[in-house]
Amino acid sequence: MTFKRKMLNSSLFILTTITLAACNTENISTKKATVNKAVISSNEIQKGFTLEELDIEKINESDLKQKINMQNDNGVYLYDYKSKKEIYILFNGVGTNYSNIKFKMNGQKLAISYRSTVDKGMNIQSLFELKSTKQFDGNFTIILKNNDKETAFANIYTQ
């Protein structure tokens, strides 16, 4: 092998190594920056308020996931979580089928209506996140209606 050929091969080797190292670093950075939840659906229900249905299996926030997984009882749960700009609503259907879930905003009032029926053997969870561009304040109210009757959350968790 000639000297020029050796230099060319060495240069190509070094260049390839640098390129691969850069690719690996970029992939690692991308993995760290991935969204920590998968959105099933998203809808702006009022200016400044977005409602998303989330895939519970893809949530990486361990504290929230742990609280969701602790729920063995049927009911609707509220999680006021960390930033005061987002709340989570969990429909934990244990022996109950939740359907026709609707969210409606009017100013600082959120109305959540749904239908529920007893269905032994049913075990389905649905998780929604309401995000606000501003922090929720003391005037923010949630009204929960099950089968057209006002009801309360099974539990409210704050952090």
PyRosetta script that sets phi, psi and omega in degrees:
from pyrosetta import init, pose_from_sequence

init()
pose = pose_from_sequence("MTFKRKMLNSSLFILTTITLAACNTENISTKKATVNKAVISSNEIQKGFTLEELDIEKINESDLKQKINMQNDNGVYLYDYKSKKEIYILFNGVGTNYSNIKFKMNGQKLAISYRSTVDKGMNIQSLFELKSTKQFDGNFTIILKNNDKETAFANIYTQ")
pose.set_psi(1, 138.8)
pose.set_omega(1, 179.5)
pose.set_phi(2, -80.6)
pose.set_psi(2, 161.9)
pose.set_omega(2, 179.8)
pose.set_phi(3, -59.1)
pose.set_psi(3, -43.6)
pose.set_omega(3, -179.6)
pose.set_phi(4, -63.2)
pose.set_psi(4, -40.2)
pose.set_omega(4, -179.3)
pose.set_phi(5, -66.3)
pose.set_psi(5, -41.5)
pose.set_omega(5, 177.4)
pose.set_phi(6, -61.1)
pose.set_psi(6, -43.0)
pose.set_omega(6, 179.8)
pose.set_phi(7, -64.5)
pose.set_psi(7, -40.9)
pose.set_omega(7, 179.2)
pose.set_phi(8, -64.3)
pose.set_psi(8, -45.6)
pose.set_omega(8, 178.2)
pose.set_phi(9, -62.8)
pose.set_psi(9, -42.9)
pose.set_omega(9, 178.4)
pose.set_phi(10, -63.2)
pose.set_psi(10, -42.0)
pose.set_omega(10, 179.3)
pose.set_phi(11, -64.2)
pose.set_psi(11, -44.1)
pose.set_omega(11, 178.3)
pose.set_phi(12, -62.8)
pose.set_psi(12, -41.2)
pose.set_omega(12, 178.2)
pose.set_phi(13, -61.0)
pose.set_psi(13, -47.7)
pose.set_omega(13, -179.8)
pose.set_phi(14, -63.8)
pose.set_psi(14, -44.1)
pose.set_omega(14, 179.7)
pose.set_phi(15, -62.6)
pose.set_psi(15, -42.8)
pose.set_omega(15, 178.5)
pose.set_phi(16, -63.8)
pose.set_psi(16, -43.4)
pose.set_omega(16, 179.1)
pose.set_phi(17, -61.4)
pose.set_psi(17, -44.9)
pose.set_omega(17, 179.1)
pose.set_phi(18, -63.2)
pose.set_psi(18, -42.7)
pose.set_omega(18, -179.8)
pose.set_phi(19, -62.8)
pose.set_psi(19, -47.1)
pose.set_omega(19, 179.8)
pose.set_phi(20, -63.8)
pose.set_psi(20, -40.4)
pose.set_omega(20, 178.2)
pose.set_phi(21, -63.2)
pose.set_psi(21, -40.8)
pose.set_omega(21, 178.5)
pose.set_phi(22, -64.7)
pose.set_psi(22, -40.6)
pose.set_omega(22, 177.8)
pose.set_phi(23, -63.0)
pose.set_psi(23, -43.7)
pose.set_omega(23, 179.2)
pose.set_phi(24, -61.6)
pose.set_psi(24, -43.4)
pose.set_omega(24, 178.5)
pose.set_phi(25, -61.8)
pose.set_psi(25, -41.5)
pose.set_omega(25, -179.6)
pose.set_phi(26, -64.6)
pose.set_psi(26, -41.6)
pose.set_omega(26, 179.1)
pose.set_phi(27, -63.7)
pose.set_psi(27, -40.8)
pose.set_omega(27, 177.9)
pose.set_phi(28, -63.4)
pose.set_psi(28, -44.7)
pose.set_omega(28, 178.9)
pose.set_phi(29, -61.2)
pose.set_psi(29, -41.6)
pose.set_omega(29, -179.5)
pose.set_phi(30, -63.2)
pose.set_psi(30, -41.4)
pose.set_omega(30, 180.0)
pose.set_phi(31, -63.1)
pose.set_psi(31, -39.2)
pose.set_omega(31, 179.5)
pose.set_phi(32, -66.8)
pose.set_psi(32, -30.4)
pose.set_omega(32, -175.5)
pose.set_phi(33, -92.7)
pose.set_psi(33, 6.3)
pose.set_omega(33, -177.8)
pose.set_phi(34, -65.8)
pose.set_psi(34, 151.2)
pose.set_omega(34, 177.6)
pose.set_phi(35, -65.6)
pose.set_psi(35, 138.1)
pose.set_omega(35, -174.0)
pose.set_phi(36, -91.2)
pose.set_psi(36, 21.1)
pose.set_omega(36, 174.6)
pose.set_phi(37, -160.8)
pose.set_psi(37, 151.8)
pose.set_omega(37, 178.3)
pose.set_phi(38, -103.3)
pose.set_psi(38, 127.4)
pose.set_omega(38, -178.9)
pose.set_phi(39, -90.8)
pose.set_psi(39, 124.2)
pose.set_omega(39, 176.9)
pose.set_phi(40, -82.3)
pose.set_psi(40, -44.0)
pose.set_omega(40, 177.1)
pose.set_phi(41, -150.3)
pose.set_psi(41, 156.3)
pose.set_omega(41, -178.1)
pose.set_phi(42, -144.5)
pose.set_psi(42, 140.4)
pose.set_omega(42, -178.1)
pose.set_phi(43, -153.8)
pose.set_psi(43, 130.4)
pose.set_omega(43, 173.7)
pose.set_phi(44, -80.5)
pose.set_psi(44, 112.6)
pose.set_omega(44, -175.5)
pose.set_phi(45, -91.3)
pose.set_psi(45, -12.8)
pose.set_omega(45, 174.1)
pose.set_phi(46, -167.6)
pose.set_psi(46, 152.6)
pose.set_omega(46, -179.9)
pose.set_phi(47, -54.0)
pose.set_psi(47, 123.9)
pose.set_omega(47, -179.8)
pose.set_phi(48, 91.6)
pose.set_psi(48, -4.7)
pose.set_omega(48, -179.4)
pose.set_phi(49, -128.6)
pose.set_psi(49, 122.2)
pose.set_omega(49, 178.5)
pose.set_phi(50, -118.6)
pose.set_psi(50, 134.6)
pose.set_omega(50, 177.7)
pose.set_phi(51, -109.5)
pose.set_psi(51, 129.7)
pose.set_omega(51, 178.7)
pose.set_phi(52, -126.9)
pose.set_psi(52, 138.7)
pose.set_omega(52, 169.1)
pose.set_phi(53, -94.7)
pose.set_psi(53, 131.0)
pose.set_omega(53, -172.9)
pose.set_phi(54, -112.0)
pose.set_psi(54, 151.4)
pose.set_omega(54, 173.7)
pose.set_phi(55, -85.6)
pose.set_psi(55, 108.6)
pose.set_omega(55, -175.5)
pose.set_phi(56, -58.7)
pose.set_psi(56, -36.8)
pose.set_omega(56, -178.0)
pose.set_phi(57, -62.9)
pose.set_psi(57, -22.9)
pose.set_omega(57, -174.7)
pose.set_phi(58, -103.4)
pose.set_psi(58, 11.0)
pose.set_omega(58, 178.1)
pose.set_phi(59, -79.8)
pose.set_psi(59, 128.6)
pose.set_omega(59, 179.7)
pose.set_phi(60, -100.1)
pose.set_psi(60, -9.3)
pose.set_omega(60, -179.6)
pose.set_phi(61, -72.8)
pose.set_psi(61, 101.8)
pose.set_omega(61, -169.4)
pose.set_phi(62, -61.3)
pose.set_psi(62, -37.7)
pose.set_omega(62, -178.4)
pose.set_phi(63, -64.6)
pose.set_psi(63, -47.4)
pose.set_omega(63, 179.1)
pose.set_phi(64, -64.7)
pose.set_psi(64, -46.3)
pose.set_omega(64, -179.0)
pose.set_phi(65, -60.9)
pose.set_psi(65, -39.6)
pose.set_omega(65, 179.2)
pose.set_phi(66, -62.9)
pose.set_psi(66, -44.4)
pose.set_omega(66, 179.9)
pose.set_phi(67, -64.6)
pose.set_psi(67, -38.9)
pose.set_omega(67, 178.6)
pose.set_phi(68, -64.9)
pose.set_psi(68, -44.3)
pose.set_omega(68, -178.4)
pose.set_phi(69, -68.8)
pose.set_psi(69, -19.7)
pose.set_omega(69, 178.4)
pose.set_phi(70, -75.9)
pose.set_psi(70, -16.4)
pose.set_omega(70, -174.5)
pose.set_phi(71, -76.7)
pose.set_psi(71, 103.9)
pose.set_omega(71, 176.9)
pose.set_phi(72, -101.8)
pose.set_psi(72, -10.0)
pose.set_omega(72, -176.8)
pose.set_phi(73, -100.2)
pose.set_psi(73, 145.7)
pose.set_omega(73, 176.8)
pose.set_phi(74, -64.8)
pose.set_psi(74, 146.9)
pose.set_omega(74, 174.4)
pose.set_phi(75, 149.9)
pose.set_psi(75, 177.9)
pose.set_omega(75, 177.6)
pose.set_phi(76, -110.3)
pose.set_psi(76, 127.0)
pose.set_omega(76, -174.2)
pose.set_phi(77, -118.5)
pose.set_psi(77, 147.6)
pose.set_omega(77, 177.6)
pose.set_phi(78, -117.3)
pose.set_psi(78, 133.2)
pose.set_omega(78, 176.6)
pose.set_phi(79, -121.3)
pose.set_psi(79, 113.0)
pose.set_omega(79, 175.4)
pose.set_phi(80, -94.5)
pose.set_psi(80, 104.3)
pose.set_omega(80, -160.8)
pose.set_phi(81, -116.3)
pose.set_psi(81, 115.2)
pose.set_omega(81, 168.7)
pose.set_phi(82, 55.9)
pose.set_psi(82, -74.1)
pose.set_omega(82, -162.6)
pose.set_phi(83, -82.8)
pose.set_psi(83, -13.1)
pose.set_omega(83, -174.7)
pose.set_phi(84, 66.2)
pose.set_psi(84, 12.5)
pose.set_omega(84, 175.1)
pose.set_phi(85, -116.2)
pose.set_psi(85, 3.2)
pose.set_omega(85, 179.8)
pose.set_phi(86, -148.7)
pose.set_psi(86, 142.4)
pose.set_omega(86, 173.3)
pose.set_phi(87, -131.8)
pose.set_psi(87, 152.6)
pose.set_omega(87, 179.6)
pose.set_phi(88, -118.5)
pose.set_psi(88, 139.7)
pose.set_omega(88, 177.2)
pose.set_phi(89, -121.8)
pose.set_psi(89, 121.4)
pose.set_omega(89, -179.0)
pose.set_phi(90, -109.3)
pose.set_psi(90, 125.0)
pose.set_omega(90, 170.0)
pose.set_phi(91, -98.1)
pose.set_psi(91, 107.1)
pose.set_omega(91, -176.2)
pose.set_phi(92, -103.8)
pose.set_psi(92, 90.8)
pose.set_omega(92, -175.1)
pose.set_phi(93, -84.7)
pose.set_psi(93, 89.8)
pose.set_omega(93, 175.7)
pose.set_phi(94, -106.2)
pose.set_psi(94, 103.8)
pose.set_omega(94, -177.1)
pose.set_phi(95, 74.2)
pose.set_psi(95, 13.2)
pose.set_omega(95, -179.3)
pose.set_phi(96, -138.8)
pose.set_psi(96, 140.0)
pose.set_omega(96, 175.6)
pose.set_phi(97, -103.4)
pose.set_psi(97, 121.3)
pose.set_omega(97, 175.4)
pose.set_phi(98, -99.2)
pose.set_psi(98, 133.3)
pose.set_omega(98, -179.5)
pose.set_phi(99, -144.1)
pose.set_psi(99, 171.4)
pose.set_omega(99, 179.0)
pose.set_phi(100, 48.8)
pose.set_psi(100, 43.6)
pose.set_omega(100, 179.8)
pose.set_phi(101, -73.8)
pose.set_psi(101, 123.3)
pose.set_omega(101, -177.6)
pose.set_phi(102, -131.6)
pose.set_psi(102, 140.4)
pose.set_omega(102, 178.0)
pose.set_phi(103, -119.7)
pose.set_psi(103, 132.2)
pose.set_omega(103, 179.0)
pose.set_phi(104, -138.3)
pose.set_psi(104, 127.8)
pose.set_omega(104, 178.7)
pose.set_phi(105, -102.8)
pose.set_psi(105, 141.0)
pose.set_omega(105, 172.7)
pose.set_phi(106, -142.6)
pose.set_psi(106, 97.6)
pose.set_omega(106, -175.9)
pose.set_phi(107, 65.7)
pose.set_psi(107, -121.9)
pose.set_omega(107, -180.0)
pose.set_phi(108, -97.9)
pose.set_psi(108, 19.9)
pose.set_omega(108, -178.4)
pose.set_phi(109, -118.0)
pose.set_psi(109, 126.7)
pose.set_omega(109, 175.7)
pose.set_phi(110, -108.3)
pose.set_psi(110, 122.2)
pose.set_omega(110, 175.6)
pose.set_phi(111, -105.7)
pose.set_psi(111, 125.1)
pose.set_omega(111, 176.7)
pose.set_phi(112, -115.7)
pose.set_psi(112, 119.2)
pose.set_omega(112, 177.4)
pose.set_phi(113, -120.8)
pose.set_psi(113, 149.4)
pose.set_omega(113, -179.2)
pose.set_phi(114, -161.1)
pose.set_psi(114, 165.8)
pose.set_omega(114, 175.1)
pose.set_phi(115, -112.3)
pose.set_psi(115, 146.1)
pose.set_omega(115, 175.0)
pose.set_phi(116, -137.8)
pose.set_psi(116, 142.2)
pose.set_omega(116, 176.0)
pose.set_phi(117, -137.4)
pose.set_psi(117, 147.6)
pose.set_omega(117, 177.7)
pose.set_phi(118, -71.0)
pose.set_psi(118, 132.4)
pose.set_omega(118, 179.4)
pose.set_phi(119, -148.0)
pose.set_psi(119, 88.9)
pose.set_omega(119, -177.7)
pose.set_phi(120, -56.0)
pose.set_psi(120, 137.5)
pose.set_omega(120, -179.6)
pose.set_phi(121, 91.9)
pose.set_psi(121, -13.8)
pose.set_omega(121, 178.8)
pose.set_phi(122, -74.5)
pose.set_psi(122, 136.6)
pose.set_omega(122, 176.8)
pose.set_phi(123, -152.0)
pose.set_psi(123, 83.3)
pose.set_omega(123, -177.9)
pose.set_phi(124, -127.2)
pose.set_psi(124, 135.0)
pose.set_omega(124, 175.8)
pose.set_phi(125, -111.7)
pose.set_psi(125, 138.6)
pose.set_omega(125, 173.1)
pose.set_phi(126, -128.0)
pose.set_psi(126, 132.8)
pose.set_omega(126, -177.3)
pose.set_phi(127, -122.8)
pose.set_psi(127, 130.4)
pose.set_omega(127, 178.6)
pose.set_phi(128, -121.2)
pose.set_psi(128, 146.1)
pose.set_omega(128, 176.1)
pose.set_phi(129, -122.1)
pose.set_psi(129, 126.9)
pose.set_omega(129, 173.4)
pose.set_phi(130, -103.4)
pose.set_psi(130, 118.9)
pose.set_omega(130, -179.6)
pose.set_phi(131, -110.3)
pose.set_psi(131, 140.6)
pose.set_omega(131, 179.3)
pose.set_phi(132, -121.8)
pose.set_psi(132, 147.5)
pose.set_omega(132, 176.3)
pose.set_phi(133, -75.1)
pose.set_psi(133, -19.5)
pose.set_omega(133, 177.4)
pose.set_phi(134, -119.9)
pose.set_psi(134, 164.3)
pose.set_omega(134, 176.5)
pose.set_phi(135, -68.4)
pose.set_psi(135, 143.2)
pose.set_omega(135, 173.4)
pose.set_phi(136, -67.3)
pose.set_psi(136, 138.2)
pose.set_omega(136, -179.4)
pose.set_phi(137, -113.9)
pose.set_psi(137, -175.8)
pose.set_omega(137, -177.7)
pose.set_phi(138, -64.4)
pose.set_psi(138, -16.8)
pose.set_omega(138, 179.5)
pose.set_phi(139, -85.6)
pose.set_psi(139, -9.6)
pose.set_omega(139, -178.7)
pose.set_phi(140, -72.6)
pose.set_psi(140, 127.2)
pose.set_omega(140, -175.7)
pose.set_phi(141, -127.5)
pose.set_psi(141, 143.8)
pose.set_omega(141, 174.7)
pose.set_phi(142, -120.3)
pose.set_psi(142, 128.6)
pose.set_omega(142, 175.4)
pose.set_phi(143, -112.2)
pose.set_psi(143, 126.8)
pose.set_omega(143, -176.9)
pose.set_phi(144, -111.7)
pose.set_psi(144, 126.1)
pose.set_omega(144, 179.1)
pose.set_phi(145, -127.2)
pose.set_psi(145, 120.4)
pose.set_omega(145, 177.0)
pose.set_phi(146, -109.3)
pose.set_psi(146, 122.3)
pose.set_omega(146, -179.2)
pose.set_phi(147, 51.4)
pose.set_psi(147, 44.3)
pose.set_omega(147, 177.3)
pose.set_phi(148, 68.6)
pose.set_psi(148, 12.0)
pose.set_omega(148, 177.6)
pose.set_phi(149, -117.8)
pose.set_psi(149, 134.1)
pose.set_omega(149, 178.9)
pose.set_phi(150, -64.2)
pose.set_psi(150, 137.8)
pose.set_omega(150, -177.2)
pose.set_phi(151, -141.4)
pose.set_psi(151, -177.1)
pose.set_omega(151, -179.1)
pose.set_phi(152, -122.4)
pose.set_psi(152, 162.3)
pose.set_omega(152, 174.7)
pose.set_phi(153, -68.3)
pose.set_psi(153, 148.7)
pose.set_omega(153, 175.8)
pose.set_phi(154, -64.3)
pose.set_psi(154, -35.4)
pose.set_omega(154, 176.2)
pose.set_phi(155, -162.8)
pose.set_psi(155, 152.9)
pose.set_omega(155, 177.1)
pose.set_phi(156, -123.8)
pose.set_psi(156, 123.7)
pose.set_omega(156, 178.6)
pose.set_phi(157, -108.9)
pose.set_psi(157, 132.0)
pose.set_omega(157, 176.3)
pose.set_phi(158, -123.0)
pose.set_psi(158, 156.0)
pose.set_omega(158, 179.1)
pose.set_phi(159, -143.3)
pose.dump_pdb("model.pdb")
